[in-house]
Every structure is written in structure tokens, then in C-alpha cells.
Amino acid sequence: MENDLAGLSLEDEEDGILQAQKELDSTLVEYEFCLVGCFHMDQVINGALWTFNNHLLMIHRLEAGDDPFKVPLIYTIFWVQVYDVLPGFFNQSLAKQIGDFLGRFLEYDSKNVGRGICAYLRIRVQLDVRSSLKRKKNVMFLFGKCTYVNFKYEWL
């Protein structure tokens, strides 16, 4: 056996080094320099407000071809609780009207209504941070009954 091992030799061409290159996967490149992974991106964008030292952080998802220096960071998304809504009017129609009054209506949380006695209507709106926050709105319900509904902004 020693003779067999002694007969082995490395030729010059076997001694060379091959350079292996990694093939870039397109999905890997897209998220390589991302602060969070692709699975957490929706949670970050759609989750609660982001703050640092009690200052609001503006987050915007860049699409392909977007110039980061030209993105207007003037809009943010809030969950708003609407109080003093009359019973029977907790619906998406009223939620959309109030959401469009506050800013731009995005979503209505209907899960909150099905939990027995509902204290407030919960909506998600996109607001312009340059405008002041609205605190209440006069709403006319059936039979000409008017009442003020009050707004509370979550995480403020």
C-alpha cells in the first residue's frame, strides 16, 4: 500500500486553483441589503407607527425604478378610533366617509364590531403630516339627528 501511495503525484494542472463564483438569485439580490426580510416587510409597512425618541419615522416602500431622493415623505398611516357613533351605524359606509374626511380611507376594522358592545369604530387612514389632526366631526344620522363623533389616533 505504501508503494501505491508513493506512486501518486500531483501534476501541474491538478495543482491549479479553480475560482468558484456564486450565481445571484434575483430574489436574493432584491432583499440582500434590506433591513428586514421579505416576510417581515408587510408587518413593518402595515404595522404600528414607527418612532425614535418620540419622533415619527416616515416609511415608504420603494418600487422598482423609484428614486429615493424624490419620494415625498409627507404621508403616514394611522389607525383612528371613532367614538360616539350611534348604535347601528358601525359600517364601512360611515367608516369610508370619515376616513376620507380625515385624509385618505384605507381600511375598516370590522373585527372590532363583532365583539359584543362596540365602543368605537376603527379605521385606517393615510394622513398628510403637514396638516393638523382633526379631533371631531359633526355627523347627521337618520331622522336628522346630529351628533359629534370624536377621533383618537392610536400610538399618539
PyMOL CGO cylinders between C-alpha atoms (Angstrom):
from pymol import cmd
from pymol.cgo import CYLINDER

trace = [
    CYLINDER, 0.00, 0.00, 0.00, 2.89, 2.35, 0.70, 0.3, 1, 1, 1, 1, 1, 1,
    CYLINDER, 2.89, 2.35, 0.70, 4.12, 1.78, -2.82, 0.3, 1, 1, 1, 1, 1, 1,
    CYLINDER, 4.12, 1.78, -2.82, 0.72, 2.75, -4.22, 0.3, 1, 1, 1, 1, 1, 1,
    CYLINDER, 0.72, 2.75, -4.22, 0.69, 5.99, -2.24, 0.3, 1, 1, 1, 1, 1, 1,
    CYLINDER, 0.69, 5.99, -2.24, 4.25, 6.78, -3.24, 0.3, 1, 1, 1, 1, 1, 1,
    CYLINDER, 4.25, 6.78, -3.24, 3.27, 6.43, -6.87, 0.3, 1, 1, 1, 1, 1, 1,
    CYLINDER, 3.27, 6.43, -6.87, 0.67, 9.15, -6.59, 0.3, 1, 1, 1, 1, 1, 1,
    CYLINDER, 0.67, 9.15, -6.59, 1.83, 12.53, -7.77, 0.3, 1, 1, 1, 1, 1, 1,
    CYLINDER, 1.83, 12.53, -7.77, 0.20, 15.84, -8.46, 0.3, 1, 1, 1, 1, 1, 1,
    CYLINDER, 0.20, 15.84, -8.46, 0.70, 17.12, -11.93, 0.3, 1, 1, 1, 1, 1, 1,
    CYLINDER, 0.70, 17.12, -11.93, 0.91, 20.84, -12.56, 0.3, 1, 1, 1, 1, 1, 1,
    CYLINDER, 0.91, 20.84, -12.56, -2.59, 21.03, -13.98, 0.3, 1, 1, 1, 1, 1, 1,
    CYLINDER, -2.59, 21.03, -13.98, -4.07, 19.32, -10.92, 0.3, 1, 1, 1, 1, 1, 1,
    CYLINDER, -4.07, 19.32, -10.92, -2.31, 21.79, -8.63, 0.3, 1, 1, 1, 1, 1, 1,
    CYLINDER, -2.31, 21.79, -8.63, -4.10, 24.87, -10.01, 0.3, 1, 1, 1, 1, 1, 1,
    CYLINDER, -4.10, 24.87, -10.01, -6.90, 26.64, -8.17, 0.3, 1, 1, 1, 1, 1, 1,
    CYLINDER, -6.90, 26.64, -8.17, -10.39, 26.96, -9.52, 0.3, 1, 1, 1, 1, 1, 1,
    CYLINDER, -10.39, 26.96, -9.52, -12.32, 30.10, -8.72, 0.3, 1, 1, 1, 1, 1, 1,
    CYLINDER, -12.32, 30.10, -8.72, -15.97, 29.43, -7.88, 0.3, 1, 1, 1, 1, 1, 1,
    CYLINDER, -15.97, 29.43, -7.88, -18.49, 32.22, -8.40, 0.3, 1, 1, 1, 1, 1, 1,
    CYLINDER, -18.49, 32.22, -8.40, -21.82, 32.47, -6.71, 0.3, 1, 1, 1, 1, 1, 1,
    CYLINDER, -21.82, 32.47, -6.71, -24.81, 32.76, -9.01, 0.3, 1, 1, 1, 1, 1, 1,
    CYLINDER, -24.81, 32.76, -9.01, -27.05, 35.59, -7.86, 0.3, 1, 1, 1, 1, 1, 1,
    CYLINDER, -27.05, 35.59, -7.86, -30.66, 34.68, -7.38, 0.3, 1, 1, 1, 1, 1, 1,
    CYLINDER, -30.66, 34.68, -7.38, -32.93, 37.59, -8.35, 0.3, 1, 1, 1, 1, 1, 1,
    CYLINDER, -32.93, 37.59, -8.35, -34.99, 37.30, -5.15, 0.3, 1, 1, 1, 1, 1, 1,
    CYLINDER, -34.99, 37.30, -5.15, -31.83, 37.24, -3.06, 0.3, 1, 1, 1, 1, 1, 1,
    CYLINDER, -31.83, 37.24, -3.06, -30.48, 40.39, -4.70, 0.3, 1, 1, 1, 1, 1, 1,
    CYLINDER, -30.48, 40.39, -4.70, -33.76, 42.19, -4.08, 0.3, 1, 1, 1, 1, 1, 1,
    CYLINDER, -33.76, 42.19, -4.08, -33.59, 41.69, -0.31, 0.3, 1, 1, 1, 1, 1, 1,
    CYLINDER, -33.59, 41.69, -0.31, -29.82, 41.46, 0.20, 0.3, 1, 1, 1, 1, 1, 1,
    CYLINDER, -29.82, 41.46, 0.20, -29.44, 44.96, 1.63, 0.3, 1, 1, 1, 1, 1, 1,
    CYLINDER, -29.44, 44.96, 1.63, -32.88, 45.17, 3.21, 0.3, 1, 1, 1, 1, 1, 1,
    CYLINDER, -32.88, 45.17, 3.21, -33.23, 45.94, 6.92, 0.3, 1, 1, 1, 1, 1, 1,
    CYLINDER, -33.23, 45.94, 6.92, -35.86, 43.23, 7.24, 0.3, 1, 1, 1, 1, 1, 1,
    CYLINDER, -35.86, 43.23, 7.24, -36.57, 40.13, 5.22, 0.3, 1, 1, 1, 1, 1, 1,
    CYLINDER, -36.57, 40.13, 5.22, -39.25, 39.82, 2.60, 0.3, 1, 1, 1, 1, 1, 1,
    CYLINDER, -39.25, 39.82, 2.60, -41.56, 38.06, 5.04, 0.3, 1, 1, 1, 1, 1, 1,
    CYLINDER, -41.56, 38.06, 5.04, -41.38, 40.87, 7.59, 0.3, 1, 1, 1, 1, 1, 1,
    CYLINDER, -41.38, 40.87, 7.59, -41.74, 43.75, 5.10, 0.3, 1, 1, 1, 1, 1, 1,
    CYLINDER, -41.74, 43.75, 5.10, -45.54, 43.79, 5.21, 0.3, 1, 1, 1, 1, 1, 1,
    CYLINDER, -45.54, 43.79, 5.21, -45.51, 43.76, 9.01, 0.3, 1, 1, 1, 1, 1, 1,
    CYLINDER, -45.51, 43.76, 9.01, -43.19, 46.75, 9.05, 0.3, 1, 1, 1, 1, 1, 1,
    CYLINDER, -43.19, 46.75, 9.05, -45.14, 48.74, 6.46, 0.3, 1, 1, 1, 1, 1, 1,
    CYLINDER, -45.14, 48.74, 6.46, -48.62, 47.85, 7.72, 0.3, 1, 1, 1, 1, 1, 1,
    CYLINDER, -48.62, 47.85, 7.72, -47.86, 47.66, 11.42, 0.3, 1, 1, 1, 1, 1, 1,
    CYLINDER, -47.86, 47.66, 11.42, -47.97, 50.33, 14.07, 0.3, 1, 1, 1, 1, 1, 1,
    CYLINDER, -47.97, 50.33, 14.07, -46.31, 53.71, 13.82, 0.3, 1, 1, 1, 1, 1, 1,
    CYLINDER, -46.31, 53.71, 13.82, -42.55, 53.78, 13.96, 0.3, 1, 1, 1, 1, 1, 1,
    CYLINDER, -42.55, 53.78, 13.96, -40.94, 56.31, 16.28, 0.3, 1, 1, 1, 1, 1, 1,
    CYLINDER, -40.94, 56.31, 16.28, -37.47, 57.09, 17.52, 0.3, 1, 1, 1, 1, 1, 1,
    CYLINDER, -37.47, 57.09, 17.52, -37.04, 59.29, 20.61, 0.3, 1, 1, 1, 1, 1, 1,
    CYLINDER, -37.04, 59.29, 20.61, -40.72, 60.24, 20.32, 0.3, 1, 1, 1, 1, 1, 1,
    CYLINDER, -40.72, 60.24, 20.32, -40.25, 61.44, 16.72, 0.3, 1, 1, 1, 1, 1, 1,
    CYLINDER, -40.25, 61.44, 16.72, -42.34, 59.92, 13.95, 0.3, 1, 1, 1, 1, 1, 1,
    CYLINDER, -42.34, 59.92, 13.95, -40.36, 57.94, 11.37, 0.3, 1, 1, 1, 1, 1, 1,
    CYLINDER, -40.36, 57.94, 11.37, -41.67, 58.14, 7.83, 0.3, 1, 1, 1, 1, 1, 1,
    CYLINDER, -41.67, 58.14, 7.83, -41.50, 54.82, 5.98, 0.3, 1, 1, 1, 1, 1, 1,
    CYLINDER, -41.50, 54.82, 5.98, -42.12, 54.32, 2.26, 0.3, 1, 1, 1, 1, 1, 1,
    CYLINDER, -42.12, 54.32, 2.26, -41.75, 51.13, 0.25, 0.3, 1, 1, 1, 1, 1, 1,
    CYLINDER, -41.75, 51.13, 0.25, -39.65, 51.81, -2.84, 0.3, 1, 1, 1, 1, 1, 1,
    CYLINDER, -39.65, 51.81, -2.84, -40.80, 50.20, -6.06, 0.3, 1, 1, 1, 1, 1, 1,
    CYLINDER, -40.80, 50.20, -6.06, -38.51, 49.29, -8.94, 0.3, 1, 1, 1, 1, 1, 1,
    CYLINDER, -38.51, 49.29, -8.94, -37.21, 52.44, -10.58, 0.3, 1, 1, 1, 1, 1, 1,
    CYLINDER, -37.21, 52.44, -10.58, -38.14, 54.79, -7.70, 0.3, 1, 1, 1, 1, 1, 1,
    CYLINDER, -38.14, 54.79, -7.70, -35.63, 57.49, -6.88, 0.3, 1, 1, 1, 1, 1, 1,
    CYLINDER, -35.63, 57.49, -6.88, -35.26, 57.60, -3.07, 0.3, 1, 1, 1, 1, 1, 1,
    CYLINDER, -35.26, 57.60, -3.07, -34.42, 61.31, -3.20, 0.3, 1, 1, 1, 1, 1, 1,
    CYLINDER, -34.42, 61.31, -3.20, -37.71, 62.15, -4.94, 0.3, 1, 1, 1, 1, 1, 1,
    CYLINDER, -37.71, 62.15, -4.94, -40.07, 60.24, -2.63, 0.3, 1, 1, 1, 1, 1, 1,
    CYLINDER, -40.07, 60.24, -2.63, -42.29, 62.75, -0.79, 0.3, 1, 1, 1, 1, 1, 1,
    CYLINDER, -42.29, 62.75, -0.79, -42.19, 61.72, 2.86, 0.3, 1, 1, 1, 1, 1, 1,
    CYLINDER, -42.19, 61.72, 2.86, -45.30, 63.65, 3.87, 0.3, 1, 1, 1, 1, 1, 1,
    CYLINDER, -45.30, 63.65, 3.87, -47.82, 60.85, 4.32, 0.3, 1, 1, 1, 1, 1, 1,
    CYLINDER, -47.82, 60.85, 4.32, -48.15, 58.39, 7.16, 0.3, 1, 1, 1, 1, 1, 1,
    CYLINDER, -48.15, 58.39, 7.16, -50.72, 55.78, 8.09, 0.3, 1, 1, 1, 1, 1, 1,
    CYLINDER, -50.72, 55.78, 8.09, -52.69, 55.89, 11.33, 0.3, 1, 1, 1, 1, 1, 1,
    CYLINDER, -52.69, 55.89, 11.33, -55.30, 53.70, 12.95, 0.3, 1, 1, 1, 1, 1, 1,
    CYLINDER, -55.30, 53.70, 12.95, -58.05, 56.04, 14.17, 0.3, 1, 1, 1, 1, 1, 1,
    CYLINDER, -58.05, 56.04, 14.17, -60.72, 55.21, 16.73, 0.3, 1, 1, 1, 1, 1, 1,
    CYLINDER, -60.72, 55.21, 16.73, -64.03, 57.00, 16.12, 0.3, 1, 1, 1, 1, 1, 1,
    CYLINDER, -64.03, 57.00, 16.12, -66.08, 57.40, 19.30, 0.3, 1, 1, 1, 1, 1, 1,
    CYLINDER, -66.08, 57.40, 19.30, -69.72, 58.40, 19.93, 0.3, 1, 1, 1, 1, 1, 1,
    CYLINDER, -69.72, 58.40, 19.93, -71.09, 56.68, 16.81, 0.3, 1, 1, 1, 1, 1, 1,
    CYLINDER, -71.09, 56.68, 16.81, -74.75, 55.80, 17.28, 0.3, 1, 1, 1, 1, 1, 1,
    CYLINDER, -74.75, 55.80, 17.28, -75.56, 52.08, 17.56, 0.3, 1, 1, 1, 1, 1, 1,
    CYLINDER, -75.56, 52.08, 17.56, -76.45, 50.53, 14.21, 0.3, 1, 1, 1, 1, 1, 1,
    CYLINDER, -76.45, 50.53, 14.21, -74.10, 52.81, 12.23, 0.3, 1, 1, 1, 1, 1, 1,
    CYLINDER, -74.10, 52.81, 12.23, -70.90, 50.84, 12.69, 0.3, 1, 1, 1, 1, 1, 1,
    CYLINDER, -70.90, 50.84, 12.69, -70.46, 50.08, 8.99, 0.3, 1, 1, 1, 1, 1, 1,
    CYLINDER, -70.46, 50.08, 8.99, -67.99, 50.53, 6.17, 0.3, 1, 1, 1, 1, 1, 1,
    CYLINDER, -67.99, 50.53, 6.17, -70.00, 53.29, 4.51, 0.3, 1, 1, 1, 1, 1, 1,
    CYLINDER, -70.00, 53.29, 4.51, -69.66, 55.62, 7.50, 0.3, 1, 1, 1, 1, 1, 1,
    CYLINDER, -69.66, 55.62, 7.50, -66.06, 54.49, 8.03, 0.3, 1, 1, 1, 1, 1, 1,
    CYLINDER, -66.06, 54.49, 8.03, -65.18, 55.46, 4.44, 0.3, 1, 1, 1, 1, 1, 1,
    CYLINDER, -65.18, 55.46, 4.44, -66.83, 58.89, 4.74, 0.3, 1, 1, 1, 1, 1, 1,
    CYLINDER, -66.83, 58.89, 4.74, -65.00, 59.65, 7.98, 0.3, 1, 1, 1, 1, 1, 1,
    CYLINDER, -65.00, 59.65, 7.98, -61.72, 58.26, 6.62, 0.3, 1, 1, 1, 1, 1, 1,
    CYLINDER, -61.72, 58.26, 6.62, -61.93, 60.48, 3.54, 0.3, 1, 1, 1, 1, 1, 1,
    CYLINDER, -61.93, 60.48, 3.54, -62.68, 63.47, 5.80, 0.3, 1, 1, 1, 1, 1, 1,
    CYLINDER, -62.68, 63.47, 5.80, -59.54, 62.78, 7.86, 0.3, 1, 1, 1, 1, 1, 1,
    CYLINDER, -59.54, 62.78, 7.86, -57.27, 62.01, 4.91, 0.3, 1, 1, 1, 1, 1, 1,
    CYLINDER, -57.27, 62.01, 4.91, -57.48, 59.00, 2.60, 0.3, 1, 1, 1, 1, 1, 1,
    CYLINDER, -57.48, 59.00, 2.60, -59.50, 55.98, 3.73, 0.3, 1, 1, 1, 1, 1, 1,
    CYLINDER, -59.50, 55.98, 3.73, -57.57, 52.71, 3.57, 0.3, 1, 1, 1, 1, 1, 1,
    CYLINDER, -57.57, 52.71, 3.57, -59.26, 50.07, 5.71, 0.3, 1, 1, 1, 1, 1, 1,
    CYLINDER, -59.26, 50.07, 5.71, -62.13, 49.41, 8.08, 0.3, 1, 1, 1, 1, 1, 1,
    CYLINDER, -62.13, 49.41, 8.08, -61.61, 47.04, 11.03, 0.3, 1, 1, 1, 1, 1, 1,
    CYLINDER, -61.61, 47.04, 11.03, -64.83, 45.02, 11.05, 0.3, 1, 1, 1, 1, 1, 1,
    CYLINDER, -64.83, 45.02, 11.05, -63.43, 42.56, 13.62, 0.3, 1, 1, 1, 1, 1, 1,
    CYLINDER, -63.43, 42.56, 13.62, -63.94, 45.15, 16.33, 0.3, 1, 1, 1, 1, 1, 1,
    CYLINDER, -63.94, 45.15, 16.33, -67.70, 45.31, 15.67, 0.3, 1, 1, 1, 1, 1, 1,
    CYLINDER, -67.70, 45.31, 15.67, -68.33, 41.61, 16.25, 0.3, 1, 1, 1, 1, 1, 1,
    CYLINDER, -68.33, 41.61, 16.25, -67.03, 41.66, 19.83, 0.3, 1, 1, 1, 1, 1, 1,
    CYLINDER, -67.03, 41.66, 19.83, -70.28, 42.46, 21.62, 0.3, 1, 1, 1, 1, 1, 1,
    CYLINDER, -70.28, 42.46, 21.62, -70.80, 46.05, 22.69, 0.3, 1, 1, 1, 1, 1, 1,
    CYLINDER, -70.80, 46.05, 22.69, -68.62, 48.18, 20.47, 0.3, 1, 1, 1, 1, 1, 1,
    CYLINDER, -68.62, 48.18, 20.47, -67.31, 51.42, 21.93, 0.3, 1, 1, 1, 1, 1, 1,
    CYLINDER, -67.31, 51.42, 21.93, -65.71, 52.80, 18.78, 0.3, 1, 1, 1, 1, 1, 1,
    CYLINDER, -65.71, 52.80, 18.78, -65.33, 52.44, 15.03, 0.3, 1, 1, 1, 1, 1, 1,
    CYLINDER, -65.33, 52.44, 15.03, -61.74, 51.65, 14.00, 0.3, 1, 1, 1, 1, 1, 1,
    CYLINDER, -61.74, 51.65, 14.00, -60.43, 52.83, 10.63, 0.3, 1, 1, 1, 1, 1, 1,
    CYLINDER, -60.43, 52.83, 10.63, -57.05, 53.08, 8.96, 0.3, 1, 1, 1, 1, 1, 1,
    CYLINDER, -57.05, 53.08, 8.96, -56.27, 56.29, 7.11, 0.3, 1, 1, 1, 1, 1, 1,
    CYLINDER, -56.27, 56.29, 7.11, -53.37, 57.91, 5.32, 0.3, 1, 1, 1, 1, 1, 1,
    CYLINDER, -53.37, 57.91, 5.32, -52.73, 61.40, 6.66, 0.3, 1, 1, 1, 1, 1, 1,
    CYLINDER, -52.73, 61.40, 6.66, -50.69, 64.34, 5.43, 0.3, 1, 1, 1, 1, 1, 1,
    CYLINDER, -50.69, 64.34, 5.43, -48.30, 65.21, 8.28, 0.3, 1, 1, 1, 1, 1, 1,
    CYLINDER, -48.30, 65.21, 8.28, -48.29, 68.86, 7.23, 0.3, 1, 1, 1, 1, 1, 1,
    CYLINDER, -48.29, 68.86, 7.23, -51.97, 69.18, 8.20, 0.3, 1, 1, 1, 1, 1, 1,
    CYLINDER, -51.97, 69.18, 8.20, -53.20, 69.40, 11.75, 0.3, 1, 1, 1, 1, 1, 1,
    CYLINDER, -53.20, 69.40, 11.75, -55.01, 66.42, 13.25, 0.3, 1, 1, 1, 1, 1, 1,
    CYLINDER, -55.01, 66.42, 13.25, -58.78, 66.65, 13.41, 0.3, 1, 1, 1, 1, 1, 1,
    CYLINDER, -58.78, 66.65, 13.41, -60.45, 65.97, 16.75, 0.3, 1, 1, 1, 1, 1, 1,
    CYLINDER, -60.45, 65.97, 16.75, -64.16, 65.72, 15.92, 0.3, 1, 1, 1, 1, 1, 1,
    CYLINDER, -64.16, 65.72, 15.92, -66.75, 65.89, 13.14, 0.3, 1, 1, 1, 1, 1, 1,
    CYLINDER, -66.75, 65.89, 13.14, -70.46, 66.67, 13.18, 0.3, 1, 1, 1, 1, 1, 1,
    CYLINDER, -70.46, 66.67, 13.18, -72.38, 63.75, 11.62, 0.3, 1, 1, 1, 1, 1, 1,
    CYLINDER, -72.38, 63.75, 11.62, -76.07, 63.66, 10.68, 0.3, 1, 1, 1, 1, 1, 1,
    CYLINDER, -76.07, 63.66, 10.68, -77.66, 60.28, 11.27, 0.3, 1, 1, 1, 1, 1, 1,
    CYLINDER, -77.66, 60.28, 11.27, -81.19, 59.13, 10.37, 0.3, 1, 1, 1, 1, 1, 1,
    CYLINDER, -81.19, 59.13, 10.37, -84.16, 61.36, 11.08, 0.3, 1, 1, 1, 1, 1, 1,
    CYLINDER, -84.16, 61.36, 11.08, -81.97, 64.49, 11.16, 0.3, 1, 1, 1, 1, 1, 1,
    CYLINDER, -81.97, 64.49, 11.16, -80.24, 63.62, 14.42, 0.3, 1, 1, 1, 1, 1, 1,
    CYLINDER, -80.24, 63.62, 14.42, -76.81, 65.30, 14.52, 0.3, 1, 1, 1, 1, 1, 1,
    CYLINDER, -76.81, 65.30, 14.52, -74.01, 64.45, 16.89, 0.3, 1, 1, 1, 1, 1, 1,
    CYLINDER, -74.01, 64.45, 16.89, -70.27, 64.92, 17.09, 0.3, 1, 1, 1, 1, 1, 1,
    CYLINDER, -70.27, 64.92, 17.09, -68.02, 61.91, 16.67, 0.3, 1, 1, 1, 1, 1, 1,
    CYLINDER, -68.02, 61.91, 16.67, -64.60, 62.17, 18.32, 0.3, 1, 1, 1, 1, 1, 1,
    CYLINDER, -64.60, 62.17, 18.32, -61.30, 60.85, 16.99, 0.3, 1, 1, 1, 1, 1, 1,
    CYLINDER, -61.30, 60.85, 16.99, -58.44, 59.23, 18.88, 0.3, 1, 1, 1, 1, 1, 1,
    CYLINDER, -58.44, 59.23, 18.88, -55.28, 58.43, 16.98, 0.3, 1, 1, 1, 1, 1, 1,
    CYLINDER, -55.28, 58.43, 16.98, -53.61, 55.19, 18.04, 0.3, 1, 1, 1, 1, 1, 1,
    CYLINDER, -53.61, 55.19, 18.04, -49.97, 55.39, 19.18, 0.3, 1, 1, 1, 1, 1, 1,
    CYLINDER, -49.97, 55.39, 19.18, -50.09, 59.14, 19.78, 0.3, 1, 1, 1, 1, 1, 1,
]
cmd.load_cgo(trace, "trace")
